[in-house]
């Protein structure tokens, strides 16, 4: 299941289709919103050669930015951060949830003025990216931009003043639980993401 070293949009979509990334049903997203469509990028990222190529394509968007650290959130952002950092020659860090808040653990640190790229597999509402941004700012680092394999918000989740680069931009409808037409039809939801909600 190999693709060309330079991955264009057509090749990316074909690889995502082949690996089963695009899913349909009734999903509870990590944001708490509901959707009839879900993107399970882990099914692509389980293939190291594809992960390397996809993240190298993402890294190309930030070439020349002198990025020192690539930061993602566990779990979805770990492989994306690692492979993007490899392509950029940077360090790869991931933040984890501790009492509901993203924090750096395991001895990971960001130094003042370090240039940091935030990465996600899929951006939906941008909540995780905002948390990562705050984490970097509190450490005194400089956020260079945000990179994602997929932006399913069609650009609406962008952080003010932050450059957003996504390999694929989609507009996929999401609903608050109380307004979800799938719930109204009695269709049970599944929770495919990594964040546990109470």
C-alpha positions as CSV (number, residue, x, y, z in Angstrom):
1,X,0.0,0.0,0.0
2,X,2.6,2.5,-1.1
3,X,2.1,6.0,-2.5
4,X,4.5,8.4,-4.2
5,X,7.0,10.2,-2.0
6,X,5.4,13.5,-2.8
7,X,1.8,13.0,-1.8
8,X,-0.8,15.1,-3.6
9,X,-4.4,15.5,-2.6
10,X,-5.6,12.8,-5.0
11,X,-3.1,10.3,-3.7
12,X,-4.0,11.2,-0.1
13,X,-7.7,10.7,-0.6
14,X,-7.1,7.3,-2.3
15,X,-4.9,6.1,0.5
16,X,-7.5,7.3,3.1
17,X,-10.2,5.4,1.2
18,X,-8.1,2.3,0.9
19,X,-7.2,2.2,4.6
20,X,-10.8,2.8,5.8
21,X,-10.3,6.3,7.2
22,X,-13.7,7.6,6.0
23,X,-16.5,6.1,8.1
24,X,-20.3,6.6,8.3
25,X,-22.7,6.0,11.2
26,X,-23.6,7.9,14.3
27,X,-20.5,9.1,16.2
28,X,-19.9,10.9,19.5
29,X,-16.8,13.0,18.8
30,X,-14.2,14.0,21.4
31,X,-15.6,17.5,21.3
32,X,-18.9,16.2,22.6
33,X,-20.6,16.9,19.3
34,X,-22.4,14.2,17.2
35,X,-21.8,13.5,13.5
36,X,-22.8,11.0,10.8
37,X,-19.2,10.9,9.5
38,X,-16.0,10.1,11.2
39,X,-12.4,10.1,10.1
40,X,-10.3,7.4,11.8
41,X,-6.8,8.4,10.8
42,X,-5.3,5.7,13.0
43,X,-6.2,3.2,10.3
44,X,-3.8,5.1,7.9
45,X,-1.2,5.8,10.6
46,X,-0.9,2.1,11.5
47,X,1.1,1.8,8.3
48,X,4.6,3.3,9.0
49,X,5.4,4.0,5.4
50,X,2.2,5.8,4.8
51,X,2.5,7.7,8.1
52,X,5.9,8.8,7.1
53,X,4.8,10.0,3.7
54,X,1.6,11.8,4.9
55,X,3.5,13.6,7.7
56,X,6.4,14.5,5.3
57,X,3.8,16.2,3.1
58,X,2.5,18.1,6.1
59,X,6.1,19.1,7.1
60,X,6.7,20.5,3.6
61,X,4.0,23.1,4.3
62,X,6.3,24.5,7.1
63,X,9.7,24.1,5.4
64,X,12.0,27.0,6.2
65,X,10.2,27.9,9.4
66,X,13.1,26.7,11.6
67,X,10.7,24.6,13.8
68,X,12.4,23.1,16.8
69,X,9.5,21.2,18.4
70,X,6.5,19.5,17.0
71,X,3.7,19.0,19.6
72,X,0.6,16.8,19.4
73,X,-1.9,15.5,21.9
74,X,-2.2,11.9,23.0
75,X,-3.4,9.7,21.4
76,X,-4.3,10.9,17.9
77,X,-1.4,13.4,17.6
78,X,1.5,11.2,18.8
79,X,2.4,9.6,15.5
80,X,1.6,12.8,13.6
81,X,4.0,14.7,15.8
82,X,6.7,12.1,15.6
83,X,6.7,11.7,11.8
84,X,6.3,15.4,11.1
85,X,9.2,16.1,13.5
86,X,11.3,13.5,11.7
87,X,10.7,15.2,8.4
88,X,11.6,18.6,9.9
89,X,14.6,17.5,12.0
90,X,12.8,18.7,15.1
91,X,12.0,17.1,18.5
92,X,8.6,15.4,18.9
93,X,6.6,15.9,22.0
94,X,3.1,14.9,23.0
95,X,0.8,16.3,25.7
96,X,-1.4,14.0,27.9
97,X,-4.6,14.6,29.9
98,X,-4.2,14.9,33.6
99,X,-7.4,15.6,35.5
100,X,-9.0,16.7,32.2
101,X,-6.2,19.2,31.3
102,X,-3.5,18.7,28.7
103,X,0.0,18.8,30.3
104,X,3.5,17.8,29.4
105,X,4.7,14.8,31.3
106,X,7.6,12.2,31.0
107,X,10.2,15.0,31.4
108,X,9.0,16.8,28.2
109,X,9.7,20.5,28.3
110,X,9.4,23.5,26.0
111,X,12.0,26.2,26.5
112,X,11.3,30.0,26.2
113,X,11.4,31.1,22.5
114,X,11.5,27.6,21.1
115,X,9.6,27.5,17.8
116,X,6.8,25.0,18.0
117,X,4.5,23.5,15.4
118,X,1.2,22.1,16.8
119,X,-0.2,19.1,14.9
120,X,-3.4,17.0,14.9
121,X,-4.6,14.1,12.9
122,X,-8.1,15.6,12.6
123,X,-9.3,19.1,13.6
124,X,-13.0,19.3,14.4
125,X,-13.7,22.2,16.7
126,X,-10.1,23.2,17.4
127,X,-10.5,22.7,21.2
128,X,-7.4,20.5,21.5
129,X,-5.3,22.9,19.4
130,X,-6.3,25.8,21.6
131,X,-5.2,23.8,24.7
132,X,-1.9,23.0,23.0
133,X,-1.5,26.6,22.1
134,X,-2.0,27.7,25.7
135,X,0.4,25.0,26.9
136,X,3.2,26.4,24.6
137,X,2.5,30.0,25.5
138,X,2.6,29.2,29.3
139,X,6.0,27.7,28.7
140,X,7.2,30.8,26.8
141,X,7.5,29.0,23.5
142,X,6.5,30.5,20.1
143,X,3.7,28.8,18.2
144,X,4.7,28.9,14.5
145,X,1.5,27.3,13.2
146,X,-0.9,24.4,13.2
147,X,-0.7,21.4,10.9
148,X,-3.4,18.7,10.4
149,X,-3.9,15.8,8.2
150,X,-7.6,16.8,8.0
151,X,-9.5,19.9,8.9
152,X,-13.1,18.9,9.1
153,X,-14.2,22.4,10.2
154,X,-13.6,23.9,6.7
155,X,-11.2,26.4,8.3
156,X,-13.7,27.6,11.0
157,X,-11.6,26.1,13.9
158,X,-8.5,28.3,13.1
159,X,-6.8,30.0,16.0
160,X,-6.8,33.8,15.6
161,X,-3.3,34.9,14.3
162,X,-2.2,31.3,13.8
163,X,-1.4,29.8,10.4
164,X,-3.3,26.6,9.7
165,X,-2.2,24.1,7.1
166,X,-4.3,20.9,6.5
167,X,-3.6,18.3,3.8
168,X,-7.3,17.8,3.4
169,X,-10.1,20.3,4.2
170,X,-13.7,19.1,4.5
171,X,-16.9,20.5,5.8
172,X,-18.6,17.8,7.7
173,X,-21.7,18.7,9.7
174,X,-21.7,18.2,13.5
175,X,-24.5,18.6,15.9
176,X,-24.9,19.3,19.6
177,X,-26.5,16.2,21.2
178,X,-29.8,17.9,21.8
179,X,-30.1,18.9,18.1
180,X,-28.7,15.7,16.6
181,X,-31.1,14.2,13.9
182,X,-29.5,10.8,14.4
183,X,-30.4,10.8,18.1
184,X,-33.9,12.0,17.2
185,X,-34.2,8.9,15.0
186,X,-33.1,6.7,17.9
187,X,-29.9,5.6,16.2
188,X,-27.4,4.6,18.9
189,X,-24.0,6.4,18.8
190,X,-20.5,5.0,19.1
191,X,-17.5,6.7,20.6
192,X,-14.5,6.0,18.4
193,X,-12.1,8.8,19.6
194,X,-9.5,8.6,22.3
195,X,-10.8,11.1,24.8
196,X,-13.1,9.7,27.5
197,X,-16.1,11.9,28.3
198,X,-18.3,11.6,31.4
